[in-house]
Amino acid sequence: MATLAGDTATTESFFKAASATGTEWGAVVKACLDELGAVEGCNLGFLYITDALAEHATSMVTLLRGVTGIRDWVGTVGIGVCANDEEIFDKPGIAVMVARLPPEGFRLFPVVSGDMEPLRRMAGGWLDKHGAMLALAHADPRHQDLAGLVVSLAESTGAFLVGGLSASRSEFPQFTIPGNTATMVGGPVADGGVSGVLFAPQVPVATGLSQGCTPIGPVRTITAAEDNVVLEIDGRPALEVFKEDIGELLARDLKRVSGYIFAGLPIAGSDTADYLVRDLIAIDPRAGWIAVAHHVQSGQPILFTRRDQQSAESDMRRMLANLKKRVKTTPKGALYVSCIARGPSLFGEGSQELALIRETFGDIPLAGFFASGEISNARLYGYTGVLTLFL
C-alpha cells in the first residue's frame, strides 16, 4: 500500500462516473453521457469497455471526446467493468469517469512495448519539471515480457505503478494519445504494450492491494527446484510438505485443490508481507513434486494459500481498513482494478467488492475493470484487487 501526496493542487479536483449496458455502442455511450450530465472544466477521461464491445473502441472514444470536449482519455478492455456501485460482468457495457485536475498535474503516455523512447519523447520535459508520483498503466497480456516491461516503465518514470492487463476474448484496445501533432504517435486506440497516464505530486492519491487469499501454512523455503517445478521444500519432497500444510481432508483428494489452493511467493523486502499468488499447474504424486505458474529457484521462500469468498472478503476488509486509517479526508474519486477470477465468480452477485468500498468510503465516483492480471508497485499480481483513491 502507498499514500502519495505532494503540493496542494491549484485546481480543486473533481470526479464524476457513470456506466451503461447494451449491445448498441452508440446508445451505451449516450446513456453514460446523459448520466454524467455537465462536465465543464473536466480535462481527463477514463473509459473501460467489456470485450463484447471491443470492436467499437475507436468509435466510442471518438464520440466521447467530441461530445465532452475532453481531449485526453485512458482505459482499456476487460471481461467486466465497474462504475460507482455497479459491476457489469461478461456482458456488453462500459464504465466512464471524468475528472477535473490541475492541467499540469497529469500527462498521458503512448503505448510502449520495450523501448521507452516514445514515452520520453512525449513526457520527458513534463517529467523533468514535475516528476511522476503515480502511473496508471494498462498492458497487453500478449506481450512476451510483461514483467520486464512493467519494471522498465517504473524505472523510466520513477512512479509508483497501479493498473492491470487488458482482458478480452477478441481485441485488446488501449485508449491512449490522439495522433494529431508531430510529437504524438499512434491514434486514440492502440495495443501491444503498456500505456496510461502519469500523475504529478500535486495530485495526491492513496493505494491499496487486496490479495484475496489467506495463508494456510508457514513460510517455508524451496530447497530444490528446476524452472517452475518445486522438487523439495525444507529439505523434504515438496508434495509431502504441501499435503501437510493443506490438511488431511484435501490431501486425500488432490483434485479438490484446483482453483482453491495456490502457491504464494513472498516478495523480498516487502514491509507489508506481500506475496505473489500463482496457480498450481501440476502435481506428480509418484515423484513428489509440484509445479507452479512461475519460475522458482532454490533458497526462495514459499507458502500455500486458500482462496474462497470468506478469505477474499476478509482480506478486502483488511485492505480497506488500513486505507481508511491513512486517508483523513473523503476521497474525491477512485479507480479499482480487480481480477477476472474475483467479481461475481468469487464474491457472488450484487457487486460486493464495490459495496465494501462504498461501505468504507461512502458514495464516491469510481470506475475500473476486471483484468487478466493486476499491477501494483511495478509488479504483476493475480487474484488481487488494486484500489486507487484520489484525495
C-alpha positions in Angstrom: 0.0 0.0 0.0 1.1 3.6 -0.5 -0.1 7.1 0.2 1.4 9.5 -2.3 0.9 13.2 -1.7 2.7 16.3 -2.9 2.0 20.0 -3.2 -1.6 21.2 -2.8 -3.3 21.4 -6.1 -4.0 24.8 -7.6 -7.2 23.4 -9.1 -9.8 21.7 -6.9 -10.1 18.2 -8.2 -13.5 16.8 -9.2 -14.7 13.4 -10.4 -17.9 12.0 -11.9 -18.6 8.4 -13.1 -21.3 6.6 -15.0 -22.0 3.1 -16.5 -24.4 1.6 -19.0 -25.1 -1.7 -20.7 -26.4 -2.6 -24.1 -25.4 -4.1 -27.4 -25.5 -0.9 -29.5 -22.4 1.1 -28.7 -23.8 4.5 -29.6 -26.8 4.1 -27.3 -24.5 2.9 -24.5 -22.2 5.9 -24.8 -25.2 8.3 -24.9 -26.6 6.7 -21.8 -23.4 7.4 -19.9 -23.2 10.9 -21.2 -26.8 11.5 -20.0 -25.9 10.2 -16.6 -22.7 12.3 -16.4 -24.5 15.5 -17.3 -22.4 18.7 -17.4 -18.7 18.1 -17.5 -17.4 21.6 -17.8 -13.8 22.0 -16.7 -13.1 18.3 -16.8 -9.9 17.5 -18.7 -9.3 13.8 -18.2 -11.5 10.8 -19.0 -11.3 7.2 -18.1 -13.0 4.6 -20.3 -13.4 0.9 -19.7 -15.3 -1.3 -22.0 -16.2 -5.0 -21.9 -14.8 -7.2 -24.6 -18.2 -7.6 -26.3 -17.9 -4.0 -27.5 -14.1 -4.1 -28.2 -14.5 -3.7 -31.9 -16.2 -0.3 -31.4 -13.4 1.0 -29.2 -12.3 3.8 -31.6 -15.8 4.9 -32.3 -16.7 5.1 -28.6 -13.7 7.1 -27.5 -14.1 9.4 -30.5 -17.7 10.1 -29.7 -16.9 10.8 -26.0 -14.1 13.1 -26.9 -16.2 15.0 -29.4 -19.3 15.4 -27.1 -17.5 16.2 -23.8 -14.6 18.3 -25.2 -12.3 16.2 -23.1 -9.2 15.5 -25.2 -7.3 13.1 -23.1 -8.8 9.6 -22.4 -7.2 6.5 -20.9 -8.5 3.0 -20.4 -8.8 -0.5 -21.9 -11.0 -3.6 -22.2 -12.0 -6.1 -19.6 -14.2 -9.1 -19.2 -16.1 -6.9 -16.9 -16.1 -3.2 -15.9 -17.4 -1.3 -12.9 -18.6 2.2 -12.0 -19.9 3.6 -8.8 -21.9 0.8 -7.3 -22.4 -1.4 -10.4 -20.3 -4.3 -11.8 -21.0 -5.1 -15.5 -19.5 -8.6 -15.9 -19.4 -10.7 -19.0 -22.0 -8.7 -21.0 -21.8 -5.6 -23.2 -21.2 -2.4 -21.2 -18.9 0.5 -20.4 -17.8 2.5 -17.4 -16.8 6.1 -17.8 -15.3 8.6 -15.3 -14.4 12.2 -16.0 -12.1 14.3 -13.9 -11.0 17.9 -13.4 -7.4 18.0 -12.4 -4.7 20.7 -12.5 -3.6 21.0 -16.1 0.0 20.2 -15.3 -1.0 17.5 -12.8 -1.1 14.7 -15.3 0.4 13.6 -18.7 -0.7 10.7 -20.9 1.9 8.4 -22.4 1.6 6.3 -25.6 1.8 2.5 -26.0 5.4 1.5 -25.5 6.5 -2.1 -25.9 10.0 -2.2 -24.6 11.9 0.9 -25.9 10.8 3.8 -23.6 11.9 6.4 -26.2 8.3 7.3 -27.3 7.4 7.9 -23.6 10.5 10.1 -23.1 9.7 12.0 -26.3 6.1 12.5 -25.1 6.6 13.2 -21.4 10.3 13.8 -20.9 10.0 17.6 -20.4 7.0 17.2 -18.2 8.7 14.5 -16.1 11.8 16.8 -15.7 9.6 19.6 -14.5 7.0 17.9 -12.3 8.0 14.3 -11.7 5.6 11.4 -11.6 4.3 10.2 -8.3 1.9 7.6 -9.7 1.3 6.0 -13.1 -1.9 4.3 -14.1 -0.8 1.6 -16.6 -2.8 -0.7 -18.9 -0.9 -3.5 -20.5 -1.4 -6.0 -23.3 -1.3 -9.6 -21.8 0.1 -10.9 -25.1 3.4 -9.1 -24.7 6.3 -11.5 -24.3 8.0 -9.8 -21.3 5.3 -8.2 -19.3 7.1 -8.3 -16.0 10.2 -6.6 -17.6 8.0 -4.0 -19.4 6.3 -3.0 -16.1 9.7 -2.7 -14.3 11.1 -0.7 -17.2 8.1 1.7 -17.1 8.6 2.2 -13.4 12.3 2.8 -13.7 11.8 5.2 -16.6 9.2 7.4 -14.8 10.1 7.0 -11.2 6.4 6.4 -10.5 4.5 4.0 -8.3 2.5 1.9 -10.7 -1.1 0.8 -10.5 -3.3 -0.8 -13.1 -3.9 -4.0 -14.9 -3.7 -6.2 -18.0 -6.4 -6.0 -20.6 -8.8 -8.9 -20.6 -10.6 -9.9 -23.8 -11.7 -12.8 -25.9 -11.4 -10.7 -29.0 -9.4 -7.4 -29.4 -7.2 -5.7 -26.8 -7.6 -2.0 -27.3 -5.9 0.6 -25.0 -7.1 4.2 -25.1 -4.1 6.4 -25.5 -2.8 9.6 -27.1 -4.6 11.3 -30.0 -2.3 11.4 -33.1 -2.7 15.0 -34.1 0.6 16.6 -33.5 4.2 15.8 -34.6 5.2 14.9 -31.1 2.4 12.3 -30.7 2.4 8.8 -32.0 -0.4 6.5 -32.9 -4.1 7.2 -32.7 -6.7 7.2 -29.9 -6.7 3.3 -29.8 -3.6 1.0 -29.8 -2.4 -2.2 -28.4 0.7 -4.4 -28.0 2.4 -2.8 -25.0 1.7 -0.6 -22.0 0.1 2.8 -21.9 -1.6 5.1 -19.4 -1.3 8.4 -17.6 1.3 9.8 -15.2 0.2 11.9 -12.2 2.4 14.6 -10.6 2.8 15.0 -6.8 0.2 17.8 -6.9 -2.5 15.1 -7.4 -2.5 13.3 -4.1 -3.5 9.7 -4.0 -3.5 6.6 -1.8 -3.4 3.0 -3.0 -4.2 -0.4 -1.5 -3.8 -4.0 -2.6 -6.1 -6.9 -1.6 -4.6 -10.4 -2.1 -7.9 -12.2 -1.9 -6.2 -15.2 -0.3 -5.4 -16.5 3.2 -2.1 -18.3 4.1 -2.8 -21.8 5.4 0.7 -22.7 6.5 4.0 -21.2 7.5 6.5 -19.5 5.1 8.9 -22.3 4.0 12.0 -22.5 1.8 12.4 -24.1 -1.5 15.5 -26.3 -1.3 15.5 -27.8 -4.7 13.8 -26.6 -7.9 14.1 -26.7 -11.7 12.4 -23.9 -13.8 8.8 -23.9 -12.4 9.0 -27.2 -10.6 9.4 -27.3 -6.9 11.2 -30.5 -6.0 12.0 -30.0 -2.3 10.7 -27.7 0.4 12.7 -27.5 3.7 14.8 -30.5 2.6 11.8 -32.8 2.1 9.8 -33.8 -1.0 7.7 -30.8 -2.0 4.4 -32.8 -2.2 4.9 -34.2 1.3 5.2 -30.7 2.7 2.3 -29.5 0.6 0.0 -32.2 1.9 1.0 -31.4 5.5 0.1 -27.7 5.0 -3.3 -28.2 3.3 -4.6 -30.7 5.8 -5.6 -34.4 5.7 -9.0 -33.8 4.1 -7.6 -32.2 0.9 -4.5 -34.3 0.9 -6.7 -37.4 0.4 -8.2 -36.0 -2.8 -5.7 -33.6 -4.5 -8.2 -33.0 -7.3 -10.1 -30.7 -4.9 -7.2 -28.2 -4.6 -7.6 -26.9 -8.2 -8.8 -23.3 -8.1 -8.8 -23.4 -4.3 -5.2 -23.8 -3.1 -2.4 -21.6 -4.6 1.3 -21.0 -4.2 2.3 -17.8 -2.5 5.8 -16.4 -3.3 6.8 -13.8 -0.7 8.3 -10.6 -2.0 11.7 -9.8 -0.7 12.0 -6.6 1.3 8.2 -6.0 1.5 7.2 -4.3 4.7 3.6 -5.4 4.2 4.2 -9.2 3.9 3.2 -9.1 0.2 3.4 -12.2 -1.8 2.6 -13.2 -5.4 -0.2 -15.6 -5.8 0.5 -18.2 -8.5 -1.5 -21.2 -9.8 -0.5 -24.8 -9.1 -0.3 -26.3 -12.6 0.8 -29.8 -12.0 1.4 -32.4 -9.2 3.3 -35.6 -9.6 2.3 -38.0 -6.7 5.0 -40.5 -7.6 7.9 -38.2 -7.9 6.7 -36.0 -5.1 7.0 -32.6 -6.9 4.6 -29.7 -7.6 4.7 -27.2 -10.5 3.7 -23.6 -10.2 3.0 -20.9 -12.8 6.2 -19.0 -12.1 9.9 -19.6 -12.3 11.2 -20.7 -8.9 14.7 -21.4 -7.5 16.4 -22.9 -4.5 16.5 -20.7 -1.5 13.3 -18.9 -2.4 10.5 -18.6 0.2 7.1 -20.2 -0.5 3.8 -20.6 1.3 0.4 -22.0 0.4 -2.8 -20.1 0.4 -6.5 -20.7 0.3 -8.9 -18.6 -1.9 -12.6 -18.6 -1.2 -15.3 -15.9 -0.7 -14.6 -15.7 3.1 -10.9 -15.3 2.6 -11.3 -12.7 -0.1 -13.8 -10.6 1.8 -11.7 -10.7 4.9 -8.6 -9.5 3.1 -10.6 -6.8 1.2 -11.9 -5.5 4.6 -8.3 -5.5 5.9 -7.0 -3.5 3.0 -9.9 -1.0 3.2 -9.5 -0.6 6.9 -5.8 0.1 6.5 -6.5 2.7 3.8 -9.2 4.3 5.9 -6.6 4.9 8.7 -4.3 6.7 6.3 -6.8 8.7 4.4 -8.0 11.6 6.5 -10.5 13.1 4.0 -13.3 11.8 1.9 -11.8 10.7 -1.5 -12.9 12.7 -4.5 -12.7 9.7 -6.8 -11.4 6.2 -7.2 -10.1 3.6 -9.7 -10.5 -0.1 -9.0 -8.8 -2.9 -10.9 -9.9 -6.4 -9.9 -9.0 -9.9 -11.3 -11.5 -11.6 -13.6 -11.4 -14.5 -11.1 -12.9 -12.2 -8.5 -16.1 -10.3 -9.1 -19.3 -12.3 -9.1 -17.5 -15.6 -9.5 -15.8 -15.2 -6.1 -17.9 -12.6 -4.2 -21.3 -13.6 -5.6 -23.9 -11.3 -7.2 -24.7 -7.8 -6.1 -21.4 -6.0 -6.9 -20.0 -7.0 -3.5 -16.5 -5.6 -4.0 -17.9 -2.2 -4.8 -20.3 -2.4 -1.8 -17.3 -3.0 0.5 -15.5 0.1 -0.9 -18.6 2.2 -0.5 -19.2 0.9 3.0 -15.8 2.2 3.9 -15.5 5.5 1.9 -19.1 6.4 1.0 -20.7 7.3 -2.3 -17.6 8.3 -4.2 -17.2 8.3 -8.0 -15.4 5.2 -9.1 -14.5 3.4 -12.3 -12.4 0.4 -13.2 -12.3 -3.0 -14.9 -11.8 -6.7 -14.3 -8.3 -7.6 -15.6 -6.3 -10.7 -16.5 -3.5 -9.6 -14.1 -3.1 -6.6 -11.8 -0.2 -4.1 -11.5 0.9 -2.6 -8.2 4.3 -1.1 -7.4 6.0 -2.4 -10.5 4.9 -6.0 -10.0 2.4 -8.2 -11.7 -0.2 -9.9 -9.5 -3.0 -12.3 -9.9 -6.3 -12.8 -8.0 -5.9 -9.3 -6.4 -7.8 -6.0 -6.2 -6.0 -2.7 -6.6 -7.7 0.4 -5.3 -6.5 3.9 -6.0 -8.1 6.9 -4.2 -7.8 10.5 -5.4 -7.7 12.8 -2.4 
